[in-house]
Amino acid sequence: MIRRMKLMILTIAGSIGLFAVNAYSQNNFYAGKTVTLVATTAPGGTGDLRVKAMLPFLKKHIPGNPTVVIQYMDGGGGRKGANHMYSSVAPDGLTIGAASGAIIGLAVMREKGISYDIDKFIYLGTPESENHYVIYTRKELGLDNSKKLAAKSGIRIGAQTVGHVSYVAGRLFAYFLNFKDPKFIAGYTSREADVALVNGELDARANNATSVLRRNPDWFDKGVMNFHAIMEVPVGDKHPRLGHLPEIGTFAKTETEKKLITLWRAFRGVGSPYILPPGTPKDRVAILEEAMRKTFKDPEFAPYFKKIVADDASPLGPAELRKVIAEIPRDAETIDMLQKFAGPGPLPPR
């Protein structure tokens, strides 16, 4: 009996020791390693600043305090980076996608060039889920009310690429504000579009409200541009400085148009998702999920994010983000209509 008890004690002690070793090795997996954030955006814009605002906190809260670096992989409205994360990245927990929310909408709309499955990505969370888009024109055009705006023919609206968030937003604004024969000109970086607008090469642009107010505050403060309408995500979330603008949903006339805006809002509500490729080991997923939760709860995070991005953080954790993506409407008719706004063809008749 005594020998059996000794054997049992030794077995339990060995199991505890093995568990401790495994836990120690898991928590120290990242020590001395480099974690790469694949940013599906170009450097210099608001999307880039959101990633940079996350970087020091991920380094702080991932056990082992690894080096964290950014790899930019802009292209195709986020498609290039998302495809890379899905098919080319080793699922070892050392590469994290810092994606734009556009990758979700592009996949749901079955756009060309998509080789990833949004339902198989592993979602770690997003630092922001509330946002505002605005449409504005050069003051020199004199389009200071909705009637003048609708009467002006051939307004040139600039954007980055066909399918980019700003491109689609610009087309939605043009449609709902009844622009007359608008021209959509893609191929600019965000800063190039700013310059083209000032130089008169473009007439209008749809942009994230935070971006325009941070980079070009005079455009609103001194009336350099005329601001016409806003898109609230979620609806009812009033922008502190642009909340007086009419909300795009107020221009919807039919149930189909209302569904269209609802779907687009859902796409924007995913924010800037952080993703891992399918097959990432569960223990490393758990480590990174906890690091993300600790980042969002860190008392220094919100003020630092606001300082860098010039907008408030509105984070969603792993479970909340997965729920938002799972509940995105996927009805074929509305998706087919939104595809027309995301593509290069003419806007549908109204």
Helices and strands as residue ranges (DSSP letters): H 2-27, E 34-39, H 46-61, E 67-72, G 76-78, H 79-87, E 95-98, H 102-108, E 122-125, E 131-138, G 139-141, H 146-151, E 156-158, H 165-176, E 183-185, H 190-198, E 204-208, H 209-215, H 218-221, E 225-233, G 248-251, H 255-268, E 274-276, H 282-297, H 301-309, H 318-326, H 332-342
